[in-house]
Amino acid sequence: MEERKKTEEITEQEEQKEIKEKELSQEDIESLKEKLEELEKENNELKHELKNLEKERDEFKEYSIYLKTKFEDYKNLVEKEKKQIKLNTTKMIIEKLLVPFEKLNLSLNYKDEPEFVSAVEMVYKDMLKVFDSLKMNFIVPQKGDQFDPFEHDVVDKFETKEVSEYCIYDVQTIGYKLEGEVIKPARVIVAVKPKEDAPKGVKEKVEDKKNPCDENVDSDEQTAEGIDSKEGDK
């Protein structure tokens, strides 16, 4: 009897254990189901987010292509405008030079006539008017002016005591400025001390000298009218 009772207790315990295991297993299943649902939900959200990102990517790609096309169009337009501006500028200058050129061409038919010199002078004055209309200034150094490396180009040196050393002794050609920018410097000859008077030692560069000069300190910057008057004085 006692053994039977023990057997029943063991059987009951085993049954309870099985029931408990089944309950735990069911809980695990429910938990796994919940986790699976969460993962599915998260997966759907990620898919939706990925879809939005792909849409944004496509939009950015289209916009980049649009910007590239617009930039190419703008670049072509700027290049076209630059060419047109250059053409218009060249055309304007040529139109201004046509009048004196035609006069000079006509004057050459009378080069053996006494009036030829007067005709050439008239053409020269017309050329000066053209330069003046283009806002071009002349660099006209004078003898004794201080040498300016930004506006003058030294072509030779001359030993003399007439002017201070490293100042302008003579001018070979005048220079030209357009809106303050030197487009061609004046070609000048600068004075240096005669060899017998020159001190021994290392020779100094012309550009580094800052000695005051005998006459004008600065080079004259003149318009066409000033050049014309100076030519007349000569």
GROMACS elastic network, one bead per residue, 0.5 to 0.9 nm:
[ bonds ]
;  ai    aj funct       b0    kb
    1     4     6  0.50448   500
    1     5     6  0.62370   500
    1     6     6  0.86720   500
    2     5     6  0.50400   500
    2     6     6  0.63023   500
    2     7     6  0.86066   500
    3     6     6  0.50348   500
    3     7     6  0.60939   500
    3     8     6  0.85532   500
    4     8     6  0.61346   500
    4     9     6  0.85772   500
    5     8     6  0.50817   500
    5     9     6  0.62187   500
    5    10     6  0.86434   500
    6     9     6  0.50189   500
    6    10     6  0.61568   500
    6    11     6  0.84851   500
    7    10     6  0.51084   500
    7    11     6  0.60693   500
    7    12     6  0.84819   500
    8    12     6  0.59793   500
    8    13     6  0.84676   500
    9    13     6  0.60515   500
    9    14     6  0.84963   500
   10    13     6  0.50255   500
   10    14     6  0.61019   500
   10    15     6  0.85193   500
   11    14     6  0.50637   500
   11    15     6  0.61116   500
   11    16     6  0.85907   500
   12    15     6  0.50080   500
   12    16     6  0.61300   500
   12    17     6  0.84604   500
   13    16     6  0.50675   500
   13    17     6  0.60236   500
   13    18     6  0.85288   500
   14    18     6  0.60976   500
   14    19     6  0.85186   500
   15    18     6  0.50317   500
   15    19     6  0.61000   500
   15    20     6  0.84906   500
   16    20     6  0.59818   500
   16    21     6  0.84332   500
   17    20     6  0.50078   500
   17    21     6  0.60397   500
   17    22     6  0.84593   500
   18    22     6  0.60471   500
   18    23     6  0.85052   500
   19    22     6  0.50029   500
   19    23     6  0.61069   500
   19    24     6  0.86013   500
   20    24     6  0.61147   500
   20    25     6  0.84248   500
   21    24     6  0.50221   500
   21    25     6  0.59756   500
   21    26     6  0.84771   500
   22    26     6  0.61089   500
   22    27     6  0.85991   500
   23    26     6  0.50423   500
   23    27     6  0.62206   500
   23    28     6  0.86334   500
   24    28     6  0.61402   500
   24    29     6  0.85172   500
   25    28     6  0.50293   500
   25    29     6  0.61641   500
   25    30     6  0.86378   500
   26    30     6  0.61764   500
   26    31     6  0.85109   500
   27    30     6  0.50339   500
   27    31     6  0.60297   500
   27    32     6  0.84518   500
   28    32     6  0.59640   500
   28    33     6  0.83768   500
   29    32     6  0.50319   500
   29    33     6  0.60319   500
   29    34     6  0.85707   500
   30    34     6  0.61897   500
   30    35     6  0.86351   500
   31    34     6  0.50851   500
   31    35     6  0.62201   500
   31    36     6  0.85041   500
   32    35     6  0.50107   500
   32    36     6  0.59562   500
   32    37     6  0.84770   500
   33    37     6  0.61177   500
   33    38     6  0.85605   500
   34    37     6  0.50845   500
   34    38     6  0.62065   500
   34    39     6  0.86176   500
   35    39     6  0.60919   500
   35    40     6  0.84862   500
   36    40     6  0.60359   500
   36    41     6  0.84542   500
   37    40     6  0.50069   500
   37    41     6  0.60449   500
   37    42     6  0.84698   500
   38    41     6  0.50089   500
   38    42     6  0.60153   500
   38    43     6  0.83642   500
   39    43     6  0.58406   500
   39    44     6  0.84330   500
   40    44     6  0.60909   500
   40    45     6  0.85466   500
   41    44     6  0.50922   500
   41    45     6  0.62191   500
   41    46     6  0.86212   500
   42    45     6  0.50174   500
   42    46     6  0.61361   500
   42    47     6  0.85375   500
   43    46     6  0.50415   500
   43    47     6  0.61008   500
   43    48     6  0.85624   500
   44    48     6  0.61286   500
   44    49     6  0.85279   500
   45    48     6  0.50329   500
   45    49     6  0.60843   500
   45    50     6  0.84627   500
   46    50     6  0.58972   500
   46    51     6  0.83893   500
   47    51     6  0.60761   500
   47    52     6  0.86328   500
   48    51     6  0.50408   500
   48    52     6  0.63168   500
   48    53     6  0.86806   500
   49    52     6  0.50573   500
   49    53     6  0.61619   500
   49    54     6  0.85674   500
   50    54     6  0.60582   500
   50    55     6  0.84774   500
   51    54     6  0.50899   500
   51    55     6  0.61725   500
   51    56     6  0.86647   500
   52    56     6  0.61763   500
   52    57     6  0.85175   500
   53    57     6  0.59972   500
   53    58     6  0.85426   500
   54    58     6  0.61652   500
   54    59     6  0.85612   500
   55    58     6  0.51549   500
   55    59     6  0.62115   500
   55    60     6  0.86636   500
   56    60     6  0.60847   500
   56    61     6  0.84488   500
   57    60     6  0.51135   500
   57    61     6  0.60576   500
   57    62     6  0.85838   500
   58    62     6  0.61359   500
   58    63     6  0.85077   500
   59    62     6  0.51362   500
   59    63     6  0.60741   500
   59    64     6  0.85423   500
   60    64     6  0.59758   500
   60    65     6  0.85225   500
   61    64     6  0.51100   500
   61    65     6  0.62624   500
   61    66     6  0.85746   500
   62    65     6  0.51455   500
   62    66     6  0.61658   500
   62    67     6  0.86780   500
   63    67     6  0.60818   500
   63    68     6  0.84956   500
   64    67     6  0.50204   500
   64    68     6  0.60423   500
   64    69     6  0.85002   500
   65    68     6  0.50705   500
   65    69     6  0.61381   500
   65    70     6  0.85646   500
   66    69     6  0.51532   500
   66    70     6  0.61399   500
   66    71     6  0.85538   500
   67    71     6  0.59638   500
   67    72     6  0.85092   500
   68    71     6  0.50591   500
   68    72     6  0.61495   500
   68    73     6  0.85511   500
   69    72     6  0.51730   500
   69    73     6  0.61878   500
   69    74     6  0.85882   500
   70    73     6  0.50188   500
   70    74     6  0.60576   500
   70    75     6  0.85204   500
   71    75     6  0.59718   500
   71    76     6  0.84582   500
   72    75     6  0.50278   500
   72    76     6  0.60880   500
   72    77     6  0.84484   500
   73    76     6  0.51531   500
   73    77     6  0.60657   500
   73    78     6  0.86411   500
   74    78     6  0.60940   500
   74    79     6  0.85115   500
   75    78     6  0.51463   500
   75    79     6  0.61318   500
   75    80     6  0.84951   500
   76    79     6  0.50780   500
   76    80     6  0.60322   500
   76    81     6  0.85459   500
   77    81     6  0.60854   500
   77    82     6  0.85500   500
   78    82     6  0.60471   500
   78    83     6  0.85721   500
   79    82     6  0.50566   500
   79    83     6  0.62457   500
   79    84     6  0.85686   500
   80    83     6  0.51818   500
   80    84     6  0.61582   500
   80    85     6  0.86359   500
   81    85     6  0.60058   500
   81    86     6  0.84616   500
   82    85     6  0.50870   500
   82    86     6  0.61028   500
   82    87     6  0.84687   500
   83    86     6  0.50744   500
   83    87     6  0.60289   500
   83    88     6  0.85094   500
   84    88     6  0.59751   500
   84    89     6  0.84410   500
   85    88     6  0.50282   500
   85    89     6  0.59864   500
   85    90     6  0.84511   500
   86    89     6  0.51190   500
   86    90     6  0.60659   500
   86    91     6  0.83967   500
   87    90     6  0.51508   500
   87    91     6  0.59425   500
   87    92     6  0.85031   500
   88    92     6  0.60300   500
   88    93     6  0.86391   500
   89    92     6  0.50891   500
   89    93     6  0.62702   500
   89    94     6  0.85911   500
   90    93     6  0.52097   500
   90    94     6  0.60911   500
   90    95     6  0.84858   500
   91    94     6  0.51395   500
   91    95     6  0.60072   500
   91    96     6  0.85835   500
   92    95     6  0.51225   500
   92    96     6  0.62684   500
   92    97     6  0.87307   500
   93    96     6  0.51159   500
   93    97     6  0.62432   500
   93    98     6  0.86436   500
   93   130     6  0.83647   500
   93   134     6  0.81572   500
   94    97     6  0.50060   500
   94    98     6  0.59868   500
   95    98     6  0.51879   500
   95    99     6  0.75136   500
   96    99     6  0.65267   500
   96   100     6  0.80826   500
   96   127     6  0.87673   500
   96   130     6  0.61256   500
   96   133     6  0.88406   500
   97   100     6  0.57411   500
   97   101     6  0.60769   500
   97   102     6  0.86006   500
   97   126     6  0.86116   500
   97   127     6  0.71538   500
   97   130     6  0.68661   500
   98   102     6  0.59220   500
   98   103     6  0.84761   500
   99   102     6  0.52621   500
   99   103     6  0.62542   500
   99   104     6  0.86474   500
   99   123     6  0.86396   500
   99   126     6  0.78962   500
   99   127     6  0.89022   500
  100   104     6  0.60328   500
  100   105     6  0.84778   500
  100   122     6  0.84078   500
  100   123     6  0.51941   500
  100   124     6  0.77151   500
  100   125     6  0.86886   500
  100   126     6  0.57126   500
  100   127     6  0.62332   500
  100   130     6  0.87965   500
  101   104     6  0.50335   500
  101   105     6  0.60212   500
  101   106     6  0.84803   500
  101   123     6  0.76524   500
  101   127     6  0.87728   500
  102   106     6  0.60749   500
  102   107     6  0.84807   500
  103   106     6  0.50730   500
  103   107     6  0.60421   500
  103   108     6  0.87460   500
  103   119     6  0.79208   500
  103   120     6  0.84169   500
  103   122     6  0.84915   500
  103   123     6  0.63612   500
  104   108     6  0.63215   500
  104   119     6  0.75602   500
  104   120     6  0.65839   500
  104   122     6  0.88671   500
  104   123     6  0.60888   500
  104   124     6  0.89608   500
  105   108     6  0.54107   500
  105   109     6  0.73549   500
  106   109     6  0.57004   500
  106   110     6  0.76523   500
  107   110     6  0.54077   500
  107   111     6  0.65572   500
  107   115     6  0.88963   500
  107   116     6  0.64044   500
  107   119     6  0.61147   500
  107   120     6  0.70446   500
  107   123     6  0.89077   500
  108   111     6  0.50567   500
  108   112     6  0.86009   500
  108   116     6  0.76962   500
  108   120     6  0.88706   500
  109   112     6  0.81505   500
  109   113     6  0.89438   500
  109   116     6  0.89459   500
  110   113     6  0.52323   500
  110   114     6  0.83745   500
  110   115     6  0.76806   500
  110   116     6  0.59802   500
  111   114     6  0.79352   500
  111   115     6  0.80930   500
  111   116     6  0.51613   500
  111   117     6  0.80407   500
  112   115     6  0.85023   500
  112   116     6  0.69629   500
  113   116     6  0.55412   500
  113   117     6  0.85456   500
  114   117     6  0.69124   500
  114   118     6  0.81354   500
  115   118     6  0.52667   500
  115   119     6  0.62186   500
  115   120     6  0.87839   500
  116   119     6  0.50340   500
  116   120     6  0.62461   500
  116   121     6  0.86336   500
  117   120     6  0.51439   500
  117   121     6  0.61930   500
  117   122     6  0.86296   500
  118   121     6  0.50317   500
  118   122     6  0.62083   500
  118   123     6  0.87283   500
  119   122     6  0.50484   500
  119   123     6  0.63590   500
  119   124     6  0.86754   500
  120   123     6  0.50066   500
  120   124     6  0.61441   500
  120   125     6  0.86899   500
  121   125     6  0.62740   500
  121   126     6  0.86325   500
  122   125     6  0.51588   500
  122   126     6  0.62828   500
  122   127     6  0.87172   500
  123   127     6  0.62343   500
  123   128     6  0.87194   500
  124   127     6  0.50620   500
  124   128     6  0.63714   500
  124   129     6  0.87942   500
  124   228     6  0.87765   500
  125   128     6  0.50236   500
  125   129     6  0.63265   500
  125   130     6  0.87352   500
  125   224     6  0.85061   500
  125   225     6  0.88659   500
  125   228     6  0.70888   500
  126   129     6  0.50717   500
  126   130     6  0.63667   500
  126   131     6  0.88531   500
  127   130     6  0.50405   500
  127   131     6  0.63828   500
  127   132     6  0.86194   500
  127   224     6  0.86706   500
  128   131     6  0.51236   500
  128   132     6  0.61210   500
  128   133     6  0.86341   500
  128   223     6  0.84496   500
  128   225     6  0.72628   500
  128   227     6  0.80287   500
  128   228     6  0.73835   500
  129   133     6  0.61382   500
  129   134     6  0.86616   500
  129   224     6  0.64198   500
  129   225     6  0.78173   500
  130   133     6  0.51255   500
  130   134     6  0.63923   500
  130   135     6  0.89196   500
  130   224     6  0.84968   500
  131   134     6  0.50926   500
  131   135     6  0.65506   500
  131   136     6  0.55031   500
  131   137     6  0.78993   500
  131   223     6  0.81573   500
  131   224     6  0.65051   500
  132   135     6  0.51528   500
  132   136     6  0.57196   500
  132   137     6  0.73972   500
  132   223     6  0.61493   500
  132   224     6  0.53058   500
  132   225     6  0.77125   500
  133   136     6  0.75864   500
  134   178     6  0.81939   500
  135   177     6  0.87865   500
  135   178     6  0.65911   500
  135   179     6  0.68862   500
  135   223     6  0.79612   500
  136   176     6  0.69977   500
  136   177     6  0.57474   500
  136   179     6  0.69026   500
  136   180     6  0.87453   500
  136   222     6  0.88016   500
  136   223     6  0.68240   500
  136   224     6  0.78966   500
  137   175     6  0.86004   500
  137   176     6  0.58933   500
  137   177     6  0.50247   500
  137   178     6  0.63262   500
  137   179     6  0.79998   500
  137   180     6  0.82239   500
  137   221     6  0.62323   500
  137   222     6  0.53326   500
  137   224     6  0.70401   500
  138   174     6  0.69223   500
  138   175     6  0.57136   500
  138   177     6  0.60391   500
  138   178     6  0.88077   500
  138   186     6  0.89709   500
  138   220     6  0.78787   500
  138   221     6  0.54181   500
  138   223     6  0.59110   500
  138   224     6  0.72677   500
  138   226     6  0.86051   500
  138   227     6  0.74931   500
  139   151     6  0.73559   500
  139   152     6  0.85886   500
  139   174     6  0.56881   500
  139   176     6  0.55226   500
  139   177     6  0.70122   500
  139   182     6  0.87835   500
  139   184     6  0.89979   500
  139   185     6  0.74492   500
  139   186     6  0.63652   500
  139   219     6  0.67114   500
  139   220     6  0.59187   500
  139   222     6  0.65220   500
  140   171     6  0.83089   500
  140   173     6  0.84603   500
  140   174     6  0.52836   500
  140   175     6  0.65994   500
  140   176     6  0.86834   500
  140   186     6  0.72529   500
  140   219     6  0.61551   500
  140   220     6  0.51051   500
  140   221     6  0.61898   500
  140   222     6  0.70792   500
  140   227     6  0.81662   500
  141   144     6  0.85533   500
  141   145     6  0.64464   500
  141   146     6  0.87553   500
  141   147     6  0.87733   500
  141   152     6  0.83677   500
  141   168     6  0.76241   500
  141   170     6  0.85589   500
  141   171     6  0.68669   500
  141   174     6  0.72300   500
  141   175     6  0.85874   500
  141   186     6  0.74637   500
  141   188     6  0.81464   500
  141   216     6  0.88623   500
  141   218     6  0.78233   500
  141   220     6  0.57964   500
  141   221     6  0.83059   500
  142   145     6  0.55544   500
  142   168     6  0.71014   500
  142   169     6  0.81601   500
  142   170     6  0.75930   500
  142   171     6  0.74174   500
  142   215     6  0.80769   500
  142   216     6  0.71598   500
  142   218     6  0.87391   500
  142   219     6  0.66186   500
  142   220     6  0.75185   500
  143   146     6  0.89678   500
  143   163     6  0.78846   500
  143   167     6  0.78857   500
  143   168     6  0.53267   500
  143   169     6  0.51089   500
  143   170     6  0.57947   500
  143   171     6  0.75613   500
  143   214     6  0.86096   500
  143   215     6  0.71993   500
  143   216     6  0.80405   500
  144   147     6  0.87374   500
  144   162     6  0.84697   500
  144   163     6  0.55710   500
  144   164     6  0.71677   500
  144   167     6  0.55348   500
  144   168     6  0.50373   500
  144   169     6  0.60606   500
  144   170     6  0.84551   500
  144   190     6  0.89160   500
  144   191     6  0.87050   500
  144   213     6  0.54869   500
  144   214     6  0.52512   500
  144   216     6  0.63417   500
  144   217     6  0.79165   500
  145   148     6  0.87894   500
  145   163     6  0.89190   500
  145   167     6  0.57341   500
  145   168     6  0.53767   500
  145   169     6  0.81866   500
  145   212     6  0.85145   500
  145   213     6  0.58634   500
  145   214     6  0.72909   500
  145   215     6  0.59651   500
  145   217     6  0.51978   500
  145   218     6  0.60007   500
  145   219     6  0.62257   500
  146   164     6  0.89914   500
  146   166     6  0.74700   500
  146   168     6  0.63632   500
  146   210     6  0.76980   500
  146   211     6  0.75900   500
  146   212     6  0.66656   500
  146   213     6  0.56070   500
  146   214     6  0.86813   500
  146   215     6  0.85605   500
  146   216     6  0.72970   500
  146   217     6  0.53480   500
  146   218     6  0.62310   500
  146   219     6  0.74616   500
  147   151     6  0.83986   500
  147   152     6  0.67579   500
  147   153     6  0.89563   500
  147   154     6  0.87654   500
  147   166     6  0.66452   500
  147   167     6  0.52564   500
  147   168     6  0.59815   500
  147   188     6  0.86797   500
  147   190     6  0.75267   500
  147   206     6  0.80222   500
  147   207     6  0.75741   500
  147   209     6  0.83666   500
  147   210     6  0.82572   500
  147   213     6  0.88499   500
  147   217     6  0.88154   500
  147   218     6  0.84037   500
  147   219     6  0.83581   500
  148   151     6  0.55340   500
  148   152     6  0.55156   500
  148   153     6  0.83935   500
  148   207     6  0.74915   500
  148   218     6  0.82684   500
  148   219     6  0.80854   500
  149   152     6  0.52582   500
  149   153     6  0.66792   500
  149   154     6  0.83567   500
  149   185     6  0.88817   500
  149   206     6  0.85950   500
  149   207     6  0.59470   500
  150   153     6  0.81471   500
  150   182     6  0.79092   500
  150   185     6  0.75891   500
  151   175     6  0.73127   500
  151   176     6  0.87443   500
  151   177     6  0.89709   500
  151   182     6  0.67086   500
  151   184     6  0.80126   500
  151   186     6  0.63107   500
  151   187     6  0.89425   500
  151   219     6  0.84849   500
  152   174     6  0.89181   500
  152   175     6  0.76286   500
  152   184     6  0.88188   500
  152   185     6  0.50035   500
  152   187     6  0.59123   500
  152   188     6  0.65041   500
  153   185     6  0.58965   500
  153   186     6  0.59066   500
  153   188     6  0.60389   500
  153   189     6  0.85225   500
  154   157     6  0.76616   500
  154   186     6  0.85026   500
  154   187     6  0.59643   500
  154   188     6  0.51527   500
  154   189     6  0.58176   500
  154   190     6  0.68602   500
  154   206     6  0.86046   500
  155   172     6  0.84400   500
  155   187     6  0.61813   500
  155   188     6  0.59268   500
  155   189     6  0.58581   500
  155   190     6  0.83298   500
  156   188     6  0.72290   500
  156   190     6  0.66500   500
  156   191     6  0.89200   500
  157   166     6  0.85286   500
  157   169     6  0.83958   500
  157   188     6  0.87813   500
  157   189     6  0.53530   500
  157   191     6  0.57430   500
  157   192     6  0.64233   500
  158   169     6  0.72936   500
  158   170     6  0.89186   500
  158   189     6  0.67119   500
  158   190     6  0.61277   500
  158   192     6  0.58385   500
  158   193     6  0.82227   500
  158   194     6  0.84063   500
  159   165     6  0.87358   500
  159   190     6  0.86276   500
  159   191     6  0.57988   500
  159   193     6  0.53579   500
  159   195     6  0.75408   500
  160   163     6  0.70370   500
  160   164     6  0.84581   500
  160   165     6  0.81348   500
  160   169     6  0.83926   500
  160   191     6  0.60087   500
  160   192     6  0.61809   500
  160   193     6  0.58257   500
  160   194     6  0.59105   500
  161   164     6  0.67416   500
  161   165     6  0.77742   500
  161   191     6  0.78597   500
  161   192     6  0.78978   500
  161   193     6  0.64939   500
  161   194     6  0.74458   500
  162   169     6  0.80943   500
  162   191     6  0.82867   500
  162   214     6  0.85120   500
  163   166     6  0.85220   500
  163   167     6  0.66895   500
  163   168     6  0.77043   500
  163   169     6  0.68115   500
  163   191     6  0.66967   500
  163   192     6  0.87032   500
  163   213     6  0.67186   500
  163   214     6  0.57022   500
  163   215     6  0.81785   500
  164   167     6  0.57558   500
  164   168     6  0.84917   500
  164   169     6  0.89332   500
  164   191     6  0.68498   500
  164   192     6  0.76529   500
  164   193     6  0.81230   500
  164   211     6  0.74434   500
  164   212     6  0.73528   500
  164   213     6  0.53451   500
  164   214     6  0.61595   500
  165   168     6  0.85125   500
  165   190     6  0.76365   500
  165   191     6  0.51589   500
  165   193     6  0.59095   500
  165   209     6  0.86254   500
  165   211     6  0.73691   500
  165   212     6  0.89577   500
  165   213     6  0.78522   500
  166   169     6  0.85789   500
  166   190     6  0.54610   500
  166   191     6  0.51398   500
  166   192     6  0.57537   500
  166   193     6  0.85926   500
  166   206     6  0.59837   500
  166   207     6  0.84444   500
  166   209     6  0.66114   500
  166   210     6  0.81689   500
  166   211     6  0.73482   500
  166   213     6  0.83126   500
  167   189     6  0.85582   500
  167   190     6  0.53932   500
  167   191     6  0.56090   500
  167   192     6  0.80492   500
  167   206     6  0.89056   500
  167   209     6  0.89205   500
  167   211     6  0.78113   500
  167   212     6  0.80182   500
  167   213     6  0.58790   500
  167   214     6  0.82495   500
  168   171     6  0.74841   500
  168   188     6  0.65901   500
  168   189     6  0.59794   500
  168   191     6  0.60630   500
  168   213     6  0.83540   500
  169   188     6  0.75681   500
  169   189     6  0.55948   500
  169   190     6  0.50318   500
  169   191     6  0.52827   500
  170   187     6  0.89822   500
  170   188     6  0.58648   500
  170   189     6  0.50841   500
  170   190     6  0.69305   500
  170   191     6  0.84879   500
  171   174     6  0.69910   500
  171   186     6  0.74315   500
  171   187     6  0.61727   500
  171   189     6  0.61881   500
  171   190     6  0.88650   500
  172   186     6  0.76452   500
  172   187     6  0.54086   500
  172   188     6  0.55859   500
  172   189     6  0.73923   500
  173   185     6  0.86548   500
  173   186     6  0.56022   500
  173   187     6  0.51609   500
  173   188     6  0.71629   500
  174   184     6  0.85594   500
  174   185     6  0.72771   500
  174   187     6  0.65292   500
  174   188     6  0.83883   500
  175   182     6  0.77195   500
  175   183     6  0.78495   500
  175   184     6  0.53031   500
  175   187     6  0.72478   500
  176   181     6  0.85061   500
  176   182     6  0.60157   500
  176   183     6  0.57918   500
  176   184     6  0.52224   500
  176   185     6  0.63955   500
  176   186     6  0.74125   500
  176   221     6  0.87684   500
  177   180     6  0.57292   500
  177   181     6  0.53037   500
  177   183     6  0.55730   500
  177   184     6  0.71015   500
  177   185     6  0.82527   500
  177   221     6  0.84132   500
  178   181     6  0.52659   500
  178   182     6  0.64879   500
  178   183     6  0.66931   500
  179   182     6  0.84561   500
  182   185     6  0.63117   500
  184   187     6  0.89575   500
  190   206     6  0.83886   500
  192   195     6  0.85906   500
  192   198     6  0.83817   500
  193   196     6  0.81390   500
  193   197     6  0.61770   500
  193   198     6  0.55278   500
  193   199     6  0.89915   500
  194   197     6  0.53999   500
  194   198     6  0.60557   500
  195   198     6  0.50415   500
  195   199     6  0.83321   500
  196   199     6  0.83176   500
  200   203     6  0.83034   500
  204   207     6  0.85782   500
  204   208     6  0.71128   500
  204   209     6  0.75383   500
  205   208     6  0.54687   500
  205   209     6  0.69488   500
  206   209     6  0.55790   500
  206   210     6  0.88697   500
  207   210     6  0.81184   500
  210   213     6  0.89648   500
  212   215     6  0.88042   500
  212   217     6  0.70552   500
  213   216     6  0.69773   500
  213   217     6  0.63786   500
  214   217     6  0.81288   500
  216   219     6  0.72300   500
  216   220     6  0.87775   500
  218   221     6  0.89173   500
  221   226     6  0.88828   500
  222   225     6  0.76118   500
  222   226     6  0.54377   500
  222   227     6  0.66742   500
  223   226     6  0.53726   500
  223   227     6  0.65906   500
  223   228     6  0.87977   500
  224   227     6  0.51277   500
  224   228     6  0.61419   500
  224   229     6  0.87077   500
  225   228     6  0.51059   500
  225   229     6  0.63211   500
  225   230     6  0.87505   500
  226   229     6  0.52171   500
  226   230     6  0.62646   500
  226   231     6  0.86294   500
  227   230     6  0.51557   500
  227   231     6  0.61313   500
  227   232     6  0.85418   500
  228   231     6  0.51669   500
  228   232     6  0.62116   500
  228   233     6  0.87692   500
  229   233     6  0.62830   500
  229   234     6  0.87838   500
  230   233     6  0.50007   500
  230   234     6  0.63920   500
  231   234     6  0.51756   500
